[in-house]
Amino acid sequence: MKDIELRRAIDRAIDEGDTEEIERLLSKTPDTEDMPCDFALSIISRCKENKTMKKFRISKIGVIAAAVVLCCVAVCGAVVVKHYSIEYGSKYIQVASNKDINEKELAEIAKNTAVDTKDIEGGRVMVTDTKTYSSIEEAENKMGIKAVLPALMPELELDNVEGCVLNDNRKDMYIVYGSPDAKCFGITLGYEKLEQGESSVTTGDIDEGSLGSYTSAKGYKFDTLDESGNGKTDHIYTTHVGDYEYSLVFLDFDEKEMEKIVDSVDLESYR
């Protein structure tokens, strides 16, 4: 392999966090000039010795409930993030990571995460202020994230727009139409840019046994779940595209109404 090709191969392996490939390339060419050996080996060491650093951040997710977010130590480089979800009792748990996670590992994460905030030890809970905006456009400009609305919107007036920033790298926007006391429609956006070696875990309440899935007409796969309280039930569709988590929340809609709205959503601008 030529020197320039080798450097590119190692750079690519470092960006992908592929420690085995880095080691293989370095072992084949120990004397190559100008190779970033120290850098690559340091990446290997940091990947292997990476320990979970528990930073718990809590956020009010509008009509969807609270989420506890766990952040791991970052390494470096570009990230291809994969998303996983699981129901654990009355908790809905989502994991975003640049690593493959099998069912056993996901179940273990769920077991360790599905706890009340008061039971979490060894971490710190941060409560962030939620700001109210006069319009969706103002929220987009102030927060630096984009709100995609379904092409087919329910005939409800905009009730409120709120947003919050967690630790400067997690941004959430909550858009509500109608009235929570009557028919209500909500859009919840979560933006989180993960670096190499970072993962996040979020948990929220769910009606036990309600987790399902729905693939929209445009091909987006949504988790579907219910969350009940005060004698009412929110029906939630949530998916991930790019660095965005996108949820639609329905109160007092029938199934056909919900599916028509979900089918009209185009999230290609998030890729």
RONUNU-5323 format. One record per residue (C-alpha): x, y, z; chain; residue number from 1. Coordinates in steps of 0.05 Angstrom, whole numbers. Example, Ala and Ser with C-alpha at 12.3 -4.5 7.8 and 13.67 -1.06 7.14 Angstrom:
<nodes>
node u:246 v:-90 w:156 chain:A n:1
node u:273 v:-21 w:143 chain:A n:2
</nodes>
This chain:
<nodes>
node u:0 v:0 w:0 chain:A n:1
node u:28 v:68 w:-19 chain:A n:2
node u:45 v:117 w:36 chain:A n:3
node u:-9 v:167 w:19 chain:A n:4
node u:-61 v:112 w:13 chain:A n:5
node u:-39 v:84 w:80 chain:A n:6
node u:-45 v:152 w:114 chain:A n:7
node u:-115 v:159 w:86 chain:A n:8
node u:-133 v:89 w:108 chain:A n:9
node u:-110 v:103 w:180 chain:A n:10
node u:-145 v:171 w:180 chain:A n:11
node u:-209 v:137 w:158 chain:A n:12
node u:-202 v:83 w:211 chain:A n:13
node u:-190 v:136 w:265 chain:A n:14
node u:-251 v:175 w:242 chain:A n:15
node u:-293 v:112 w:247 chain:A n:16
node u:-263 v:92 w:314 chain:A n:17
node u:-242 v:24 w:285 chain:A n:18
node u:-186 v:6 w:332 chain:A n:19
node u:-175 v:-63 w:302 chain:A n:20
node u:-164 v:-33 w:233 chain:A n:21
node u:-116 v:19 w:261 chain:A n:22
node u:-75 v:-34 w:296 chain:A n:23
node u:-75 v:-77 w:233 chain:A n:24
node u:-50 v:-20 w:190 chain:A n:25
node u:3 v:2 w:239 chain:A n:26
node u:29 v:-69 w:251 chain:A n:27
node u:39 v:-78 w:176 chain:A n:28
node u:79 v:-14 w:167 chain:A n:29
node u:117 v:2 w:231 chain:A n:30
node u:172 v:41 w:197 chain:A n:31
node u:133 v:84 w:149 chain:A n:32
node u:153 v:157 w:150 chain:A n:33
node u:105 v:212 w:169 chain:A n:34
node u:53 v:163 w:195 chain:A n:35
node u:12 v:190 w:254 chain:A n:36
node u:31 v:130 w:297 chain:A n:37
node u:30 v:167 w:364 chain:A n:38
node u:-37 v:197 w:347 chain:A n:39
node u:-67 v:132 w:323 chain:A n:40
node u:-40 v:93 w:383 chain:A n:41
node u:-67 v:145 w:430 chain:A n:42
node u:-135 v:137 w:398 chain:A n:43
node u:-131 v:62 w:408 chain:A n:44
node u:-113 v:71 w:480 chain:A n:45
node u:-168 v:121 w:492 chain:A n:46
node u:-219 v:76 w:458 chain:A n:47
node u:-198 v:16 w:499 chain:A n:48
node u:-194 v:53 w:564 chain:A n:49
node u:-257 v:94 w:553 chain:A n:50
node u:-300 v:92 w:616 chain:A n:51
node u:-371 v:117 w:622 chain:A n:52
node u:-372 v:185 w:654 chain:A n:53
node u:-441 v:194 w:684 chain:A n:54
node u:-470 v:262 w:672 chain:A n:55
node u:-544 v:261 w:683 chain:A n:56
node u:-584 v:318 w:653 chain:A n:57
node u:-658 v:324 w:661 chain:A n:58
node u:-705 v:361 w:616 chain:A n:59
node u:-780 v:374 w:614 chain:A n:60
node u:-803 v:346 w:547 chain:A n:61
node u:-868 v:384 w:543 chain:A n:62
node u:-926 v:336 w:535 chain:A n:63
node u:-880 v:276 w:530 chain:A n:64
node u:-852 v:275 w:602 chain:A n:65
node u:-783 v:280 w:630 chain:A n:66
node u:-720 v:249 w:602 chain:A n:67
node u:-655 v:231 w:636 chain:A n:68
node u:-595 v:236 w:590 chain:A n:69
node u:-530 v:200 w:602 chain:A n:70
node u:-468 v:224 w:566 chain:A n:71
node u:-404 v:183 w:555 chain:A n:72
node u:-333 v:207 w:545 chain:A n:73
node u:-318 v:234 w:475 chain:A n:74
node u:-259 v:211 w:433 chain:A n:75
node u:-257 v:248 w:366 chain:A n:76
node u:-276 v:247 w:293 chain:A n:77
node u:-339 v:242 w:252 chain:A n:78
node u:-395 v:196 w:276 chain:A n:79
node u:-446 v:151 w:244 chain:A n:80
node u:-498 v:147 w:299 chain:A n:81
node u:-543 v:87 w:307 chain:A n:82
node u:-607 v:89 w:347 chain:A n:83
node u:-638 v:35 w:389 chain:A n:84
node u:-702 v:32 w:430 chain:A n:85
node u:-733 v:-15 w:481 chain:A n:86
node u:-792 v:-18 w:528 chain:A n:87
node u:-773 v:-35 w:600 chain:A n:88
node u:-835 v:-40 w:644 chain:A n:89
node u:-866 v:29 w:643 chain:A n:90
node u:-804 v:62 w:613 chain:A n:91
node u:-787 v:77 w:541 chain:A n:92
node u:-712 v:77 w:532 chain:A n:93
node u:-673 v:103 w:472 chain:A n:94
node u:-599 v:95 w:460 chain:A n:95
node u:-558 v:134 w:409 chain:A n:96
node u:-487 v:108 w:397 chain:A n:97
node u:-435 v:100 w:343 chain:A n:98
node u:-425 v:27 w:366 chain:A n:99
node u:-466 v:-34 w:350 chain:A n:100
node u:-509 v:-55 w:409 chain:A n:101
node u:-540 v:-124 w:412 chain:A n:102
node u:-605 v:-143 w:447 chain:A n:103
node u:-571 v:-168 w:510 chain:A n:104
node u:-531 v:-104 w:517 chain:A n:105
node u:-592 v:-62 w:503 chain:A n:106
node u:-631 v:-99 w:557 chain:A n:107
node u:-574 v:-87 w:607 chain:A n:108
node u:-573 v:-13 w:590 chain:A n:109
node u:-649 v:-11 w:600 chain:A n:110
node u:-643 v:-46 w:667 chain:A n:111
node u:-590 v:3 w:692 chain:A n:112
node u:-626 v:64 w:664 chain:A n:113
node u:-699 v:53 w:681 chain:A n:114
node u:-696 v:83 w:751 chain:A n:115
node u:-726 v:144 w:783 chain:A n:116
node u:-682 v:205 w:784 chain:A n:117
node u:-679 v:202 w:860 chain:A n:118
node u:-648 v:133 w:856 chain:A n:119
node u:-591 v:153 w:810 chain:A n:120
node u:-524 v:154 w:846 chain:A n:121
node u:-456 v:176 w:823 chain:A n:122
node u:-482 v:227 w:775 chain:A n:123
node u:-508 v:298 w:778 chain:A n:124
node u:-577 v:321 w:758 chain:A n:125
node u:-582 v:387 w:722 chain:A n:126
node u:-648 v:423 w:713 chain:A n:127
node u:-649 v:472 w:655 chain:A n:128
node u:-696 v:531 w:645 chain:A n:129
node u:-746 v:526 w:589 chain:A n:130
node u:-755 v:590 w:548 chain:A n:131
node u:-820 v:611 w:514 chain:A n:132
node u:-817 v:639 w:444 chain:A n:133
node u:-867 v:681 w:406 chain:A n:134
node u:-863 v:639 w:343 chain:A n:135
node u:-831 v:577 w:313 chain:A n:136
node u:-786 v:623 w:271 chain:A n:137
node u:-760 v:658 w:333 chain:A n:138
node u:-745 v:592 w:367 chain:A n:139
node u:-708 v:567 w:305 chain:A n:140
node u:-666 v:630 w:302 chain:A n:141
node u:-650 v:632 w:376 chain:A n:142
node u:-635 v:558 w:383 chain:A n:143
node u:-602 v:545 w:316 chain:A n:144
node u:-644 v:484 w:299 chain:A n:145
node u:-696 v:471 w:246 chain:A n:146
node u:-769 v:454 w:259 chain:A n:147
node u:-801 v:411 w:205 chain:A n:148
node u:-876 v:413 w:204 chain:A n:149
node u:-920 v:359 w:172 chain:A n:150
node u:-947 v:380 w:103 chain:A n:151
node u:-1016 v:361 w:129 chain:A n:152
node u:-1029 v:401 w:193 chain:A n:153
node u:-1090 v:394 w:238 chain:A n:154
node u:-1136 v:454 w:241 chain:A n:155
node u:-1114 v:477 w:309 chain:A n:156
node u:-1085 v:544 w:331 chain:A n:157
node u:-1013 v:548 w:355 chain:A n:158
node u:-1014 v:548 w:431 chain:A n:159
node u:-941 v:556 w:451 chain:A n:160
node u:-869 v:545 w:430 chain:A n:161
node u:-816 v:529 w:481 chain:A n:162
node u:-743 v:507 w:480 chain:A n:163
node u:-685 v:489 w:524 chain:A n:164
node u:-610 v:475 w:518 chain:A n:165
node u:-577 v:421 w:560 chain:A n:166
node u:-502 v:427 w:572 chain:A n:167
node u:-495 v:466 w:507 chain:A n:168
node u:-499 v:403 w:463 chain:A n:169
node u:-571 v:379 w:471 chain:A n:170
node u:-627 v:424 w:445 chain:A n:171
node u:-701 v:410 w:452 chain:A n:172
node u:-759 v:448 w:421 chain:A n:173
node u:-833 v:437 w:439 chain:A n:174
node u:-889 v:462 w:394 chain:A n:175
node u:-961 v:454 w:416 chain:A n:176
node u:-1025 v:466 w:377 chain:A n:177
node u:-1095 v:465 w:407 chain:A n:178
node u:-1106 v:456 w:481 chain:A n:179
node u:-1082 v:401 w:528 chain:A n:180
node u:-1152 v:405 w:559 chain:A n:181
node u:-1184 v:386 w:492 chain:A n:182
node u:-1156 v:365 w:425 chain:A n:183
node u:-1081 v:375 w:423 chain:A n:184
node u:-1024 v:364 w:374 chain:A n:185
node u:-950 v:371 w:391 chain:A n:186
node u:-883 v:368 w:355 chain:A n:187
node u:-821 v:354 w:397 chain:A n:188
node u:-752 v:363 w:367 chain:A n:189
node u:-688 v:339 w:400 chain:A n:190
node u:-621 v:357 w:369 chain:A n:191
node u:-557 v:325 w:396 chain:A n:192
node u:-490 v:323 w:360 chain:A n:193
node u:-450 v:264 w:385 chain:A n:194
node u:-375 v:259 w:377 chain:A n:195
node u:-335 v:196 w:367 chain:A n:196
node u:-340 v:151 w:429 chain:A n:197
node u:-401 v:188 w:456 chain:A n:198
node u:-468 v:156 w:470 chain:A n:199
node u:-533 v:181 w:500 chain:A n:200
node u:-590 v:146 w:535 chain:A n:201
node u:-658 v:177 w:545 chain:A n:202
node u:-716 v:150 w:585 chain:A n:203
node u:-789 v:171 w:590 chain:A n:204
node u:-853 v:143 w:617 chain:A n:205
node u:-896 v:97 w:575 chain:A n:206
node u:-960 v:57 w:582 chain:A n:207
node u:-934 v:-14 w:593 chain:A n:208
node u:-942 v:-57 w:532 chain:A n:209
node u:-957 v:1 w:485 chain:A n:210
node u:-891 v:3 w:445 chain:A n:211
node u:-901 v:-12 w:372 chain:A n:212
node u:-878 v:14 w:304 chain:A n:213
node u:-905 v:49 w:243 chain:A n:214
node u:-870 v:60 w:176 chain:A n:215
node u:-896 v:123 w:142 chain:A n:216
node u:-913 v:131 w:69 chain:A n:217
node u:-845 v:165 w:58 chain:A n:218
node u:-808 v:107 w:90 chain:A n:219
node u:-792 v:134 w:160 chain:A n:220
node u:-797 v:82 w:215 chain:A n:221
node u:-830 v:110 w:277 chain:A n:222
node u:-834 v:80 w:346 chain:A n:223
node u:-906 v:86 w:371 chain:A n:224
node u:-924 v:90 w:444 chain:A n:225
node u:-977 v:115 w:492 chain:A n:226
node u:-970 v:157 w:554 chain:A n:227
node u:-1029 v:165 w:600 chain:A n:228
node u:-1043 v:214 w:657 chain:A n:229
node u:-1100 v:253 w:687 chain:A n:230
node u:-1150 v:208 w:651 chain:A n:231
node u:-1121 v:223 w:582 chain:A n:232
node u:-1074 v:187 w:535 chain:A n:233
node u:-1023 v:217 w:488 chain:A n:234
node u:-1007 v:176 w:426 chain:A n:235
node u:-935 v:188 w:406 chain:A n:236
node u:-896 v:174 w:341 chain:A n:237
node u:-821 v:183 w:347 chain:A n:238
node u:-763 v:173 w:299 chain:A n:239
node u:-690 v:193 w:288 chain:A n:240
node u:-661 v:224 w:225 chain:A n:241
node u:-590 v:251 w:224 chain:A n:242
node u:-576 v:286 w:290 chain:A n:243
node u:-650 v:298 w:303 chain:A n:244
node u:-701 v:261 w:345 chain:A n:245
node u:-770 v:278 w:319 chain:A n:246
node u:-835 v:264 w:355 chain:A n:247
node u:-908 v:277 w:340 chain:A n:248
node u:-957 v:276 w:398 chain:A n:249
node u:-1032 v:268 w:389 chain:A n:250
node u:-1088 v:277 w:440 chain:A n:251
node u:-1160 v:261 w:420 chain:A n:252
node u:-1143 v:241 w:347 chain:A n:253
node u:-1167 v:177 w:314 chain:A n:254
node u:-1117 v:129 w:282 chain:A n:255
node u:-1131 v:150 w:210 chain:A n:256
node u:-1122 v:223 w:227 chain:A n:257
node u:-1055 v:209 w:260 chain:A n:258
node u:-1029 v:166 w:204 chain:A n:259
node u:-1047 v:217 w:150 chain:A n:260
node u:-1007 v:271 w:188 chain:A n:261
node u:-948 v:224 w:200 chain:A n:262
node u:-948 v:203 w:127 chain:A n:263
node u:-941 v:275 w:105 chain:A n:264
node u:-877 v:288 w:144 chain:A n:265
node u:-813 v:297 w:102 chain:A n:266
node u:-749 v:297 w:144 chain:A n:267
node u:-697 v:296 w:88 chain:A n:268
node u:-671 v:364 w:109 chain:A n:269
node u:-646 v:332 w:174 chain:A n:270
node u:-598 v:285 w:137 chain:A n:271
</nodes>
